[in-house]
Amino acid sequence: MTAATKYRTRKLFQVRIHRPDHTFGVQVGHKCRLLPRTPAARVARRLREAGLTVTIDPIVIKLTREQASYLANRYPLSM
C-alpha cells in the first residue's frame, strides 16, 4: 500500500458469544471474520436458537477499493 491509497470506510460487525463466567465475549468465525449486518444477524440468530448469549458489535474499518469490491461481490444484498 502506498501513501496514495484511497480508503473507504465501512461498518462491519463481529459476532461474540458471552459466557456467564467471562468478562468479554469470544469472537465467532474463521479468523474472527467481520461481516455485513445481514449475515452477522443470521449467524447470531442461529447461535441464539442454540441457547447461547450473543451480541453483534459494530466496527468501522477502512477498506481499499479491492477489499470493498470483494465484499460487495461476496455479500451483494448487504452492502
C-alpha positions as CSV (number, residue, x, y, z in Angstrom):
1,M,0.0,0.0,0.0
2,T,1.3,3.4,-0.9
3,A,0.5,6.8,0.6
4,A,-1.8,7.4,-2.4
5,T,-4.1,4.5,-1.5
6,K,-7.7,5.7,-1.2
7,Y,-9.6,4.1,1.7
8,R,-13.4,3.7,2.1
9,T,-14.9,3.4,5.5
10,R,-17.5,0.6,6.1
11,K,-19.3,-0.5,9.2
12,L,-18.9,-4.2,9.6
13,F,-20.0,-6.4,12.5
14,Q,-18.4,-9.1,14.6
15,V,-20.4,-11.7,16.4
16,R,-19.5,-12.6,20.0
17,I,-20.6,-15.3,22.4
18,H,-20.8,-14.3,26.0
19,R,-20.4,-17.0,28.7
20,P,-21.5,-16.4,32.3
21,D,-18.0,-16.6,33.9
22,H,-16.2,-14.5,31.3
23,T,-15.9,-10.7,31.2
24,F,-15.5,-10.4,27.5
25,G,-17.2,-12.3,24.7
26,V,-15.4,-14.7,22.4
27,Q,-15.4,-13.8,18.7
28,V,-17.1,-16.3,16.4
29,G,-16.0,-17.3,13.0
30,H,-13.0,-18.3,10.9
31,K,-10.2,-15.8,11.8
32,C,-12.9,-13.8,13.8
33,R,-14.4,-12.7,10.5
34,L,-16.1,-9.3,10.1
35,L,-19.4,-9.5,8.4
36,P,-22.0,-7.1,7.0
37,R,-25.2,-6.7,9.1
38,T,-27.4,-9.2,7.5
39,P,-25.0,-12.2,7.6
40,A,-23.9,-11.3,11.1
41,A,-27.6,-11.2,12.2
42,R,-28.1,-14.6,10.6
43,V,-25.2,-16.2,12.5
44,A,-26.3,-14.6,15.7
45,R,-29.9,-15.8,15.3
46,R,-28.7,-19.4,14.8
47,L,-26.5,-19.2,17.9
48,R,-29.3,-17.8,20.0
49,E,-31.6,-20.6,18.8
50,A,-28.9,-23.0,20.2
51,G,-29.2,-21.3,23.6
52,L,-26.1,-19.1,23.6
53,T,-25.9,-15.4,24.7
54,V,-24.8,-13.5,21.6
55,T,-24.1,-9.9,20.7
56,I,-23.3,-8.2,17.4
57,D,-20.7,-5.5,17.8
58,P,-20.3,-2.8,15.0
59,I,-16.8,-1.8,13.9
60,V,-15.9,1.0,11.5
61,I,-13.0,0.0,9.3
62,K,-11.0,1.4,6.4
63,L,-11.0,-0.7,3.2
64,T,-9.1,-0.4,0.0
65,R,-11.1,-0.4,-3.2
66,E,-10.2,-4.1,-3.9
67,Q,-11.4,-5.1,-0.4
68,A,-14.7,-3.1,-0.8
69,S,-15.4,-4.6,-4.2
70,Y,-14.7,-8.1,-2.8
71,L,-17.2,-7.6,0.0
72,A,-19.8,-6.2,-2.5
73,N,-19.4,-9.3,-4.6
74,R,-19.4,-11.7,-1.7
75,Y,-22.4,-10.2,0.0
76,P,-24.3,-8.4,-2.8
77,L,-27.5,-7.6,-0.9
78,S,-25.8,-6.4,2.3
79,M,-23.7,-3.5,1.1
